[in-house]
Amino acid sequence: MMSASEQAGLIHADDLTVGERYEFAHHTVTEQEMIDFASVWDPQLFHTDREVADKGQFGGLIASGLHTLSIYQRLAVTRVSGRWNVIAGRKIREAKFLRPVRPNDVLTGSMVIEEVSLDDRARGLVTTSAELVNGVGVAVLSVVSDVFVHSRPH
Amino acid sequence: MMSASEQAGLIHADDLTVGERYEFAHHTVTEQEMIDFASVWDPQLFHTDREVADKGQFGGLIASGLHTLSIYQRLAVTRVSGRWNVIAGRKIREAKFLRPVRPNDVLTGSMVIEEVSLDDRARGLVTTSAELVNGVGVAVLSVVSDVFVHSRPH
């Protein structure tokens, strides 16, 4: 008899292949979304106040790094890891904010499976690396993270 | 004549002291906030669907790691780094999701300045480490990050 997760067609840790690469969909970062996100979670004026930001270091608003990371997570889940039988995220090994993200940037990117470590608790620790690029192909974010994924029931 | 940032009383990289420790305010994580955040940025059912989550690994909804990181950022900015003359975040060196964050958890924590590296471009790279704990004092998040902060004008 199939488990509920198999019925749902979810992918297990043992199904994942090191080196496998996935392309993300696109996400347009509107100015309103930038301001809305940062007003709650990262209320610094260069993220939330256009007039202040115009006179500042970057000559305009830039997205919160947390916002950019959240866009990465949304793109990863909707295209890739949403089909995995995930237990929970374990760690961000590193996230680099490489270049500013600005209003109306269209972000996309890709993710690669770097490592799958199966343990004796019916799960695997899956390490992925990913990059987001803007509309002119400039990398704005790199991120390496670890997530626990259920192993296939034996 | 004082610059605008000095008039605003902002703290510069050269004013920060390695080892300095700051206590955060508190943030209550409501179930609605958890679902609202994850529905947009991390749409996995154990973050967004109470019925599915109740039957799952954790016996109830758990917060997205991105949500927990965003709570950290809000607590850090409102109590600490919002008074610094920040240029922009550079990197999350590591973020560990130590324990599940659940509805109605009240999170707080503290942050320590680990390193200040002044460069010749009138800025300092400030490394901080921080931890968030829940209402019973259990650590749920540790995070080490680097942020560029303007140096005091000479």
Interface residues (C-beta under 8 A of the other chain):
Chain A: V40 W41 D42 P43 Q44 F46 Q57 F58 I62 S64 G65 L66 L69 S70 I71 Q73 R74 V77 T78 S81 G82 V86 I87 A88 G89 R90 K91 I92 R93 E94 A95 K96 F97 P100
Chain B: V40 W41 D42 P43 Q44 F46 Q57 F58 I62 S64 G65 L66 L69 S70 I71 Q73 R74 V77 T78 S81 G82 V86 I87 A88 G89 R90 K91 I92 R93 E94 A95 K96 F97 P100
